């Protein structure tokens, strides 16, 4: 049974993650501050760490840095409310294996946990998604067009990733809300339309079609 260290000071989120992971067969330990997280993680008794950045004593970047300087190679998934490209890149370049923003869908977190815990015999993961001349690097959270690098917010990244994983498929607004905004979404919100407009401005309006009365689709 894989052991997961959850480093999260917000009790509601910690409980949500812990219950979900335990229900899926993982052993979990929850700590609410960075010093304790480092003390626990360096013991080598954990297979993966889910790490918040906004901790009360020292931020998650400092915790991550301490672990990597101590040669602790346990996979780390950052789970945070910080959704800027700067923070995402800083986390990944600082040694994190993945970066997720709150609010989130537990199913996505579970998939990423399983991905980081899988055996080395499995096929290598896809790190770049492509459609025509548009590509999305899943590590740096940046899109690439011919001769142009496109910086994305965390929400824009999640939205583009969803489209690129389902090319030609019509995605209903409810599907998009659930995937990108998670369990806190408001079904009556127009946030999907707002973010689709923003994404079109960055990658090209012609790439994302509006399917009237149904939703949106990338490509045909």
N, C-alpha and C positions, 0 to 999 in steps of 0.2 A: 504494500500500500504506500503510495507516494505521500510525503509529508510536505505541507505547504505552510509557510509563515506569512500571515496577513498583517501588514503594518498599516494600521488605519486608526486614527483617533476619533473619528465620527462613529459613534456606536451603531447608528442605524445602518450605515453602509457596511461596517465590519460584520454585523450580524447577518445581513443579507448575503454577503459573500460567503461567510462561514457556513451558513445553513445550506446554501446551494452546493458548495464544494463537498460538504459531508454527505449530502444526499446522492452525490455522484461517486462516492467511494473513496474520497480523499481524507487523510488525517490532517487536521488544521490546528494551528496555534495562532492566537491573536495577541498582538502587542500594540500599544497606543503611542509610543514615543520612539525617537530615533536611537537613543543610547541603548535601550533594551533590544531594539531590533538588531543592532550591530552585535551585541553580546550573544544573542541567540543564533544569528546567522553564521558567525565564525566558528561555531561548534561543529559545523559540517553535518548537523542532524536533519537538514531540510533539503528537499529536492527542487524547490522553487520558492521564490519570494514575490508576493504581490505588494507593491510599495506605493504608498501615498506620498506626495511631495510636501503637502502642507501640514507638517507635524509640529507639535507644540515646542519642542526643545531645539531641534535641528532639522533642517529641511531634508527631503528625500535625496536631493542631489548630494548632500554631505554624507548621508548614509551609504549611498551607492559608491561614492568615491572611497570611503573607508573600506568597504567590502572588496573592491577591486584592488586597492593598494595592499590589502592583506592576502591577495591571491585567492580570494573566495570566488569560485567560478560558477556558483549556483545561478541558474537562469533567473532574471528579474523582470517582472512585468510592472511597469509604472501605471498606476491607476489614479488619475488626478483630475481636478476641475480646470487645471491650466491647459488651455487649448491653443496657445500661440505656436507658430512654427519655430520660434527661437527656443522655447522650452522643449518642444518635441525633439529637435535636432540635438540640443544639449543633453537630453536624457539618453538618446541613442548613442551619441558619440562618447558619453560618459560611461558606457558599459551596459546600459539596459538592453534587454533582448526584445522588448516590445513596449508600446506606449498606447494607453487607452484613456479616453477622456470621459468624465462624468457629465450627465447621466449616461448610463450604459445598459445594454441588454445582457443579462447573465449568460445567455446562450453564446454570445460572442466571446465573453471572457472565458467561458468553459472551453470553447474551441481553441482559444489561444493558449490556455494552460495545457491542454492535451498536446498541442503542437510542440510546445517547448519541452514536454516531458517524453516525447516519443523516442523510440530507440534509434540508434545511428544507422540501422539497416534499412530504414524507410527511405523512400525517394526524397531528394532535396526539395525544400519548399519553393514555391514560386515567389520571387521577390519583386518582379516587375510585371505589371499588367499592361497589355497593349490593345489598341483598337485603331486600325489604319495608321496615321502618323502621330498619334497621341499615345504617350506611355506614362505610367504612374509607378514610381519607385516606392514600394511599401516600407522601406527602411527609412528613407529621408523624408517621406510625406510630400514629395515634390513631383509635379507633373512636368513633362517635357514635350515641347512642340519643336518642329524643325527650327533650329537656331535660337530657341527660347526656353528658359527654365521658368516654370510657373509656380510661385509660392502659394500655398493653400492654407487656410485655417483648418483646424482639426475637423470641423463640421463639413467644410467643403471637401476635404480629403475623404471622409467617410462616405459622402454622397457620391463622389466620383468613383471611389472604389466599388460601391454598390452597382453603379451603372456598368462599369467595366467588367464586373464579374457576371453580368447578365446582359450582354449585348443583344440587341434586337428584341428583348423582352419588355413588355409594358409593365411598369411598376406602379402600382396604385399609391396614392398619397399615404394611405394607412401603412402600407409596407415600408415606405421610405421613413415615415415618422418612427415606426417601431425600431428599425435598424439603426438609424442615425441618432435619434434622440432618446431612445430607450424607454424605461418604465415611467418616466416623468412626463411623457409627452401629452399635449392637449389635442385631442382629435379635431377640435374646431379651429385650430390655429392655421394661419396661412404661411407658417414659417417655411414649409417645403417650397412654395412658389417663390418666396423671397430668395432662398438659397439657390434654387435652380437658376434664377435670373443672374445672381452673382457668379455662379459657376460658368454660365454661358458667356459672360463678359470676359472670363479668363481663358477659356479653352475654345470658344467659338460657338455662336448661337446655333449654327446649323448642325451641330453634333447631337443636340438633345431635342427630340421632337416632343411636342405636346399632343397627346392623344385625347381628344376632347371627351370629357365625361369618364375617362378611365385613369389617366395618369401621365407618366413620362416614359420615354424610351430613348436609349442611345443606339443610333444606327438602325438598320432595317433588316 
